[in-house]
Amino acid sequence: MGTALDIKIKRANKVYHAGEVLSGVVVISSKDSVQHQGVSLTMEGTVNLQLSAKSVGVFEAFYNSVKPIQIINSTIEMVKPGKFPSGKTEIPFEFPLHLKGNKVLYETYHGVFVNIQYTLRCDMKRSLLAKDLTKTCEFIVHSAPQKGKFTPSPVDFTITPETLQNVKEGSQKSGHPCSRPSSVLPGQRQVCRVKRALLPKFLLRGHLNSTNCVITQPLTGELVVESSEAAIRSVELQLVRVETCGCAEGYARDATEIQNIQIADGDVCRGLSVPIYMVFPRLFTCPTLETTNFKVEFEVNIVVLLHPDHLITENFPLKLCRI
Amino acid sequence: MAVFPWHSRNRNYKAEFASCRLEAVPLEFGDYHPLKPITVTESKTKKVNRKGSTSSTSSSSSSSVVDPLSSVLDGTDPLSMFAATADPAALAAAMDSSRRKRDRDDNSVVGSDFEPWTNKRGEILARYTTTEKLSINLFMGSEKGKAGTATLAMSEKVRTRLEELDDFEEGSQKELLNLTQQDYVNRIEELNQSLKDAWASDQKVKALKIVIQCSKLLSDTSVIQFYPSKFVLITDILDTFGKLVYERIFSMCVDSRSVLPDHFSPENANDTAKETCLNWFFKIASIRELIPRFYVEASILKCNKFLSKTGISECLPRLTCMIRGIGDPLVSVYARAYLCRVGMEVAPHLKETLNKNFFDFLLTFKQIHGDTVQNQLVVQGVELPSYLPLYPPAMDWIFQCISYHAPEALLTEMMERCKKLGNNALLLNSVMSAFRAEFIATRSMDFIGMIKECDESGFPKHLLFRSLGLNLALADPPESDRLQILNEAWKVITKLKNPQDYINCAEVWVEYTCKHFTKREVNTVLADVIKHMTPDRAFEDSYPQLQLIIKKVIAHFHDFSVLFSVEKFLPFLDMFQKESVRVEVCKCIMDAFIKHQQEPTKDPVILNALLHVCKTMHDSVNALTLEDEKRMLSYLINGFIKMVSFGRDFEQQLSFYVESRSMFCNLEPVLVQLIHSVNRLAMETRKVMKGNHSRKTAAFVRACVAYCFITIPSLAGIFTRLNLYLHSGQVALANQCLSQADAFFKAAISLVPEVPKMINIDGKMRPSESFLLEFLCNFFSTLLIVPDHPEHGVLFLVRELLNVIQDYTWEDNSDEKIRIYTCVLHLLSAMSQETYLYHIDKAGYARPHTSPHLVAGMKAAVRGSHGKVDSNDSLYGGDSKFLAENNKLCETVMAQILEHLKTLAKDEALKRQSSLGLSFFNSILAHGDLRNNKLNQLSVNLWHLAQRHGCADTRTMVKTLEYIKKQSKQPDMTHLTELALRLPLQTRT
């Protein structure tokens, strides 16, 4: 067992805003007294960009990852070389979250090609015989509430075979098994490549209460299956992130699924509205972000699966904000 | 060894009695007396004072307005208080009940009149079963190795498959196929356990995974007949999970300083708790599939209390809407039931959600008859009439939640909306089973109309009538409608072809009939049931229902003469042809008879019927019958026998007992009861004749005695026989049947050698000596008054008994024999008195005795009238020869006692020697004439013996000495002063 190093951040939810003071304690616990060469604490905030293999090819993606952008970085020396007594020692610390120049403290975001992350790292240097001890701990930054009044932007939609765009007019058989909608990319309405004439008749109506979303509030709306010849298997909400990275050769834009929430299971009652409701997951979403080097945007797909194997998707770009 | 002669002290019983009696001391007002009330008001004081001058003893009772025993203590009786604290189980129970009370207060709105889910749970599990194979599809394994227990019951193929699967790490998919229902239940139980284990070992994510996988099973409607049971099993797991999460978060709010009150507000919860709670909700919100997301969120609904005050009231409507997304109507109705259940538990005041669930349900009601469902039924090979009954558990629950304390208007509205939907049998049924019975009962005629209009193809109609019947059993319809309701309903019921359907319906309606109508209608109904159940022996499959019918009839007809005049009642009983069931029914009848019959009866209808019933019970006894069962049956039959009385017609009474004996010869307690009854009969006769039997009554009494004499030997219990011999002998003696009494006593004496050393009491073997001692002492008391037979020697019974005692093989290390001899000494002393302590007196003076122990009690000695039996005192008149014989016997007995005391001179027996010596000393003191030198010397020796080895209890010795000194003050006892001087007290060194 030996010595343990731990960082405890004061706030239970670890959420801080620009201008606030990040405070907490470093806890050193050990049975015996600990000899050390100094303890330091580093706060760091970076944006990591990763190029997708699809955009630039496998090797480039592997080697050519864009250099991380540093947002904030500061180190303090907490304790000079010396000795900790046995038992538990708590050392309090404080970091003001101030930025130099015109840099912005972006909101924490965990994505695929874009990652915005803030960490605290505590290092305890020790003599040659003992290993140095390190403990890292993430804290979360929420961007400041956006100024200006929030205006909801409701959207009504109707889906019928006629409104579908991506239908192949060719002679492929209907009922061809589709892959899951994770491969569905931001386009407009589409359905698995099926002849329009072979599609069963259906009429779906609905609305989203707003495509401008407050990140702490759920996405809401309603969907009514007015009629459908084929039985409905499932209706799902697919939350998609669209990440754009700028680089030397231009930019790469990739859409990937964050989560898929089923809102209807089985052949739902006709004419009865089914609620659309999705909570935005923490960390995996952030207010829609546009900078010179990268962009993070979000979209939602309403995916309807019909018997036996038809897949219908309706796409809505979202604008997330924090108020 | 010197022989000590015995000299009995002459006793003047009257004087002794007078001197021993406690003196009545008048109690002045104001004197302390424990039984006097403490509270005395002023006005009363005056009154009592005045009264006290005339009769002071009555003062205490006259002012006793408040019971002193209860007034001293504040409400609680000390014994029960003490018992409650002394008994840990009771204490736990008390705490439990207080906790339950607190729990109930928590759910302030839901009272105890709300039928809880736990009641429904068992019913559903029992009703919805399947023989088809089930499967569980899990994406992560439960604990490794545990699966092994379940595999035992499975086919080889599945087993190998499982073994492969067992090796997979968490996250792999497991599919268990071909599970029987029991296996399935076991698996679910295992999952429940592994959930608890995972939680206990801090694997919260694994716990959540288990719960998600389990609730996913609820979206699977294959083997649809089992769905309701599956719902019950899986929601149990969800409940467990909900409780674990809530308690965990609750415990986070509790720190060393303060405990969160039961009704806390979100501000009281600390940040860590809130954050944890929020985390759970975020995690659950991202569950992909609808049904697991719904169930898991509903299961932790209560946790919203940590986040905001309005959390629950916002969540419930949203979850209600969420259910609209569930396509399968069966799955969705059960989801609604679960939501209502959680809602009622957590926030019973939020009625709106319940109503919304109901109306949403009505909107989707048409789906039941939609294509998707029909296709599914075809695939599974399930008919609509067996599909629809899967709905009621969930619907009933929803309806029950809504109708609980609901205003009449809402119920009426709900009913109207149900009416509007086509084929509403299903709805109608749930309305009837969930709404208040009074509500239904007042509209019975409407309901009958609606039931008639229902479409026959869907929901079975007999179930509807059953539900209606259940309501009518609880609440009364308007007076004017009652007969019409019965007629209308029975018209339909009687047309039911399937005996099972019929009996399920009829059983319920019997209650209504019994409640409101006379025996004529009940008779008709019973006749109809017989008619339906007899063909093809249909009754064999319906014993439970038939039994219920009997129970209901009995419950409403307390007058057995009316009950048995219902013509079809006995033929109805004949349908119970399986013996165990028949006996059960007989027991019910007898139980009711004992409970409700107030007066003794001689009604031939009742007697005939009940004798038949009792005979049935008796005849069921065989070698394999359990002791308990026999005791129960005997108790019931005895209850009946005690209730039969022919008044003054004693002969008929006796012949009834004779008949009973022949009928119930296999049950010993019944025979014992019969002997007691016959003895009682003899004593009754004596009482009626005021002790002077006429020729006729003497013959009758002898018949009674003969009855007992020939019945007793057929009993098995040795002490039962002994005591009954003694008792019957006493009765014979009291009725001047001297030779019969002798026969009884001789029989008892000859039985004594057969007493085994150990006897079985309540299944445990115990030494019999103490029982034998008790019996013999009792016997001696009786022997005092038994006159000697002219053809036998003096005291022949005592001698015979002494011989038997002498020959009996006593326990090696016991003094019982000597104790008995000491008692004999007492008897002989009493016999040598001029006038005995008690005699057989004239009837009517003492009360007739039914218990053998009473006979030996005190009786006033009244001589010189008819109807009494002369004892030896008047027979011998203090003849010196008789006294000599008596003293000779005493000497022999004393020699025996002394001999025994000598053998006790060894180390380990010294204590016994001391106590026996002292007891002998006391006997001499009480019964011997100490003016006799030898006896005097003997007593001094015994005193020394008792103290010799320091074994005597000093306090006892001191008390004894004090007694002697006190006695010496009495006129004839002055010689005791001298004795007291010769008895030194040993001081302990």
Interface residues (C-beta under 8 A of the other chain):
Chain A: R11 A12 N13 A231 I232 V235 Q259 N260 I261 Q262 I263 A264 D265 G266 D267 V268 C269 L272 S273 V274 P275 Y277 M278 V279 P281 R282
Chain B: S219 N270 D271 T272 K274 E275 L278 F281 F282 A285 S286 R288 E289 L290 I291 R293 R318 C321 M322 R324 G325 I326 G327 D328 V331 D360 L363 T364 K366 Q367 G370 D371 T372
